[in-house]
Amino acid sequence: MRPLQTLRQKPWLTQASEQLNLIPEVDSVAAARIALRFILAVVGVLFFLFVITYLARSQYPDFQSLAGAPWQPFTDTSRLWLNTSFLILASAAMQAGIWSAQQERQNRTIGFVSAAVFFTVLFLFAQLQLWQQLSQLGFYISTNPANSYFYLLTAVHGLHLVGGLIVLGYLASKTWAVDSVTAIAKPLQLCATYWHFLLGVWMVLFALLASSPQTINALAAMCGF
């Protein structure tokens, strides 16, 4: 009987199960961090290409910047600074939410995350109002290439914020369900990194769109245009 038992054995199945047990479990937070870095790299390259094409297009005679002259809308940057302040407050609220989560303060975490959502939505509405204001002043999307770039850049930036809000909304819902908010501190850190990154992107776009023609020409010359 022993020879028959030996023939019936399937050692390869045992070895395969042992090898599967040796495979380490995947850290979901670490995987999400790698995915976030990839997303940030793609988004960074996308906006970098937008900036390069903006500088190249600025050297054509039909390009008129939105700042520099008294009648240009972004010569006075107060409205842009107001919008920027909303995004800064959203980014700061995200960071404060992380500290509260690490200290096991659930109510404060929920409050700060909700504040981040509120200020981000406020920033998006302020951008839409700025669109309407420019249209009322006659700065339509097809009037001037600089106008087209403004609407394009702010729209793409806003869409990235909307995508972040979807993820942040899901994370905010989890803060109400979990007993310990420390568990969401790391995912919240990933969201905060995304917000800080988009804030940095917006500051670059702000500086570019509010630059005078002389500054734009100098930047274009540095890039070889």
N, C-alpha and C positions, 0 to 999 in steps of 0.2 A: 504493500500500500504506500510505503514511503516514496518509491519512485514516482507513483501516480500523483502524490501530493506535491512533489517537487516540480513535476511537469505543469501542474495547475497554477503554480505560483506566478505572479506578474510583478517581478521586481522593478520594472521600469515605472509602474504606477506609484510605488512607494518612493522611489527616488524623485519622481516629479513632484509629489506632495511635499517631500522634504525640502526641495528647492523652492517651492512656493512659500513655504514657511520662513525661508531665509530671506525673502524679499522684504525690505523694510517698508513700513507703511508710509504713504505719501502725506506730507504735511500740507494741509490745505492752505494755510496762511502763507507758507513759503512759496507754494505754487501760484497763489494769487499775487504775491509780491513780484515774482518773475513776469507774470502776465502784465502787471501794471507797468513795469519797466519797459516792456516791449511796446505797450500802448503809448507811453510817454515819448518813447523814441520815435514812433511813427508820427505822432501828433507834432512833435518838435520839428521833424523834417518837413512835414506838410506846411507849417507856418513859415519855416525858413525859406522854402521855395516861393511862398506867397510874397514874402518880403523882397526876395531877389527879383521876382518879376515886377513888383511894384517899382523898385528902383530903376529897372531897365525901361519900364514903360514911361517913367517920369521924364525921360530924355526926349520924348517926342513933343513936337510943338503944340499939340492939342491938349496936353496935360496941364491942368491948373490945380495946384495944391489947395487944400482947404484951410490953410493958415498963412500968415505973413502980411496980408493986406487987411485994412480995417473992415472991409465988407465980407471977408471970408469968415465962415462960422466958427472955425476953431482957433482964430487969433485970440479970442477970449476962451480960455480952457476951463472956466469955472464949472460949466455943465459936465464936462468930461471928468473933472475931479469929483464932482458929486456922485456920479455913477461909480467911479473907482472906489469911493469910500464905502459903498455898499458891499462891493466884492472884498475889500479889506476886512470889513466887519465879519463877513461870512467866513473868511479864512481864519480869523482870530477866534471865532466861535467854535470852529472845528477843533482847533488846537486846545481850547479850554475844555471842550467835551472829552478829549483824550485824557487830560489830567484828572477830570472828575471821574471818569471810568476807572482809571488806575487807583483812585482813592475810594472806590466802592460807593460813590455818591450817585445813586440812580436818578433821583429827581433833578439834580444839577446836570447830569449827563443828558437827560431828555430835554431839559431846557436849552442847553447849549446847542444840541443837534437841531432842535426846532428853530432856534435863532439862525443857525447857518442856512437852513432851508428858506426861512423867511427873507433874509438879506440877499440870498442868491436870486430868489424869485423877484425881489424888488429891483435888483440890478437888471434882470432881463426886461422887466416892464419899463425901467428907465431907458434902456437902450431902444426899445420900441418907440417910446415917446420922442427920443432923439431923432429917430427915423422920420417920424411925422413932422417934427419941427423943421428938419432939413427940407422935406418935401414942400412944406408951406412956404419956405424961403426960396423955392425954385431950384434947389440942388437935387435934381432927380437922378435916378440911377443911370440913365443913358445920356445925361447932359455932358458929362465930363468923365474921363477915365478914373480920375481920383475919386469921384463920387462912387463909381462902380466898385472900386476897391474897398471903399469904406463899408458899403453895404455887404459886400462879399465877406470881408474879414470879420466884421461883427456878427454876421449870420453864422459863419462856421464856428466862431468862438462860442456863440450862444448855444448852438446845437451840442457842442461838447459839454457845456454846463448842464443842459437838459438831460443828457445821458448820465452824467454824474448824479443828478437829482433822483433819477430812477433808482440807482443803486443805494443812494443815501436814504431814500424813502423806505426801501426794504430793510436797511440796517436800523432805521429809527423804529420801525415796527417791532424789531426783535428786542429793542431795549425795554419795551413794555412787557414782553413775554418772559424774559430770562430773570432768574432770581439774583444772579450776580453779573453786574455790568462789566466786571473785569474781563470776562470772556470776549466781549466785543471791542476791547481796547485796541487790539491789533488790527482787526478789520477797519475800525474807525481811523487808525493811523494811516492806512492805505488811502482812504477817502480824503483825509486831510492832505496827504502828499499830492493827490490829484488836484485838489483845490488850490494849494500853494503854487503848483505848476501853472495852472490856468491863470492865476493872478499874475505870475511873472510874464506869461505870454501876453496878457492884456496890457501890462505896463509897457512892453516893447511896442505893441500896436499903438498905444496911446502916444508914445514918444514919436513914432513914425508919422502918424496921421496929423499930429499937431506941429510937425516940423515946418519951418519956413522953406521956400524954394531954394534958398542958398544952402541950407543944411542938407536938403534932399540931394541937390546937385553934388555937394561935397561927398556924401555917402555913396552916390552912384559912381563918382570918379574913383573912389577907393576900391570899389568892386570891379572897376575896369569898364564901365559903361560910358 
